[in-house]
Amino acid sequence: QQQVKQSPQSLIVQKGGISIINCAYENTAFDYFPWYQQFPGKGPALLIAIRPDVSEKKEGRFTISFNKSAKQFSLHIMDSQPGDSATYFCAASSTGGYQKVTFGTGTKLQVIP
Amino acid sequence: GAVVSQHPSWVICKSGTSVKIECRSLDFQATTMFWYRQFPKQSLMLMATSNEGSKATYEQGVEKDKFLINHASLTLSTLTVTSAHPEDSSFYICSARYRDGPNEKLFFGSGTQLSVL
């Protein structure tokens, strides 16, 4: 019940295109859903996050869509750039206490010129 | 955003030696820090939760005597890999919980690549 399933495992998108990464969760206690971007040899960096009281959040070229009833959420990267090439992890946690974060399995995104 | 500094970024050691990794929150106080382990092309696996002034909470399957965690201050947590062996070679990452009013975020260190010969 603690799993967060992420797809696809890898993604190749042309420059200027839209990158879409999907995640699904089972634990209804989760109430915080961040996305992290990780470059090789570096720690993850928080990209954008959403709480279940909204269905969409947009920050620049990055948008999270959230479907509470389906227990699914997705990251959309508009106008994808080669610099966006990285591994993306969705995650989920429940606030209160330690806020232990459960990570998805990761999506390696490659944006080709 | 808040900054978490992790040191060293990489370390090579001989089998049987101990290695200490430091995680510092530079511009905020972190009562809770987390330690993760990441294998190549895999996700982050939580090893333990480090709380300032108390014992760490370890995840199932993580040997607490092998991975010693100390959170002696509100800005510093350390992970010591004792008697390291080649199977301990991995990328270790820390994170710190940051509170901004009602919001909480996790900020990550840059990771430590440990190679045990």
Interface residues (C-beta under 8 A of the other chain):
Chain A: Y32 P34 Y36 G41 K42 G43 P44 A45 L46 A49 F89 T95 Y98 Q99 K100 V101 F103 G104 T105 G106 K108
Chain B: G1 V4 Q6 T32 F34 K41 Q42 S43 L44 L46 T49 N51 T57 F91 I93 C94 S95 R97 E104 K105 L106 F107 F108 G109 S110 G111 Q113
